[in-house]
């Protein structure tokens, strides 16, 4: 059964924890919706059966961003604390996350999408950080985008404030895949099913191996990954099963432990 609140739906099925923004048409993130999103993500993070977290949307926009009304002096401290709490929570979630974008992802909506581990978009999707046009800048994007697309491209996105098409976003490394509109849902499900067909603990450990060593020096990073590989990965039954299945020329049977 899905867990529903006025602006967010959480459904857990077949190894997927799907959090859907449901404030069409634009899925504006006001303080109340941000709190609902945080609660849904917290429940998803605690779901042991989940192998993948998906952030999805109803309506023509993934999200057009945080409500301008919540940027006023009386509300902005609470808004920033609540909104940035979403990203701290996402950063801590062990399973890989995938954003599905079939429309606009602007401002805080763009930050939410590209903060996920992978982004799947339709050809009509657009991305952008237009905050500069109303006299502010996007804090999360300022931290994240230089790591994703490099300093100069990040400055262009943030300082120009212009919308970027899905093919442009893919070319600059901001998103992973772009699919035709008519085939978007089927192709996205196919992409997600490839992940859910794999071992849950190995997915989590592989994500950790990338994230924990992203900013280390090469020598320190290799040493840390060696410890993760030998001390944790090779102690799982699924690692042994996967290797044995290959040698025995059969399909592995994951026990997710």
Secondary structure by P-SEA (a helix, b strand, c coil): cccccccbbbbbccccbbbbbcccccccccaaaaaaaaaaaaaaaacccccbbbbbcccccccccccccccccccaaaaaaaaaaaaaaaaacccbbbbbbcccccaaaaaaaaaccbbbbcccbbbbccccccccccaaaaacccccccaaaaaaaaaacccccaaaaaaaccccccccccaaaaaaaaaaaaaaaccaaaaaaaaaaaaacccccaaaaaaaaaaaaaacccccaaaaaaaaaaaacbbbbbccc
